């Protein structure tokens, strides 16, 4: 299951995984993702860090309580800039 707030990102990753033979469920926010996970048998979850409703960290906390053995990967498209003084 892929969940990310960016529809274009979801589309790209969905197409890529499907072309490799994977069955993919997608969600544009964390709440929809949780609903899909509860309704379907999921092998792995890939979450965007920034999403409306529930972010990737919040979804992970729910999953740790409900399905602690389900693998979860969190990604982000945001860059962090570090400065040294």
N, C-alpha and C positions, 0 to 999 in steps of 0.2 A: 504494500500500500504506500503510495506517495501522497504526502500532504505538503502543500506550499501555497503561500499567498499570491504567488505570481503565476497567472494562467499560462503564460508563454513558457515558463520554466517547466511547469507540469507537462505541457504538451510535448516539449522536446524530449524529456526523460521518459515519458510514456511511450512515445514512438520508438525511441531507442531500445527500451526494454522489450517491447512487443516484437520488434524486428529480430530479437535474440530468442524469441519463443516463450517469454514470460507472460503470465496473466497479470494484469496490472489494474488496481483500483486507485482512483485519484480523488483527492479532496482539496478544496481551496481554503479550508481553515481547519483548525484543530478540533473543533466540535464535530464537524462532519466526519473527520478522520476517526475520532473515537466511536462514533455511531457505526461506521463501516467495519471497524475492528471488532466491535461487539457482535455484529451480524454475520461476519464471514470468517472463514478459517484463513488466517494470515500467516505467512512464513517469515516475513521481515517487514519492518516499518522504516521508511525514510522520511524524515520531517525537516521542513524548513524551520529555522530558528524564529524568524519573525512572521507571525500570522495573526490575522484577526481572531477574536474570540478567545482562543487558547494558543499560546505560542508553543514552540517545540519543547521547551523545558517543562511546561505545564502538562502537556500531553504525555511526556515521558514519565512524570510523577504518577499520573493516573495508571499508566500501563505497568509501572513497577508494582503497584498494589494489586491490579487485576490480573495481569499476565506476566509475572516476573521473568519467565524464560523466553519471552518474545524478543528477538534481537531488534534493537532500535539504533538507527544512524541519524544524527542531526547534522544538517548542513547549513551554511549561511553564505549569502552572496555579498555580504557586507565586509569591507576591508577595515582593518583597524590600523591606525597610524600611530606609531610610537615616536616620541621625541626624547632625546637625551639632552641634558643641559650640561 
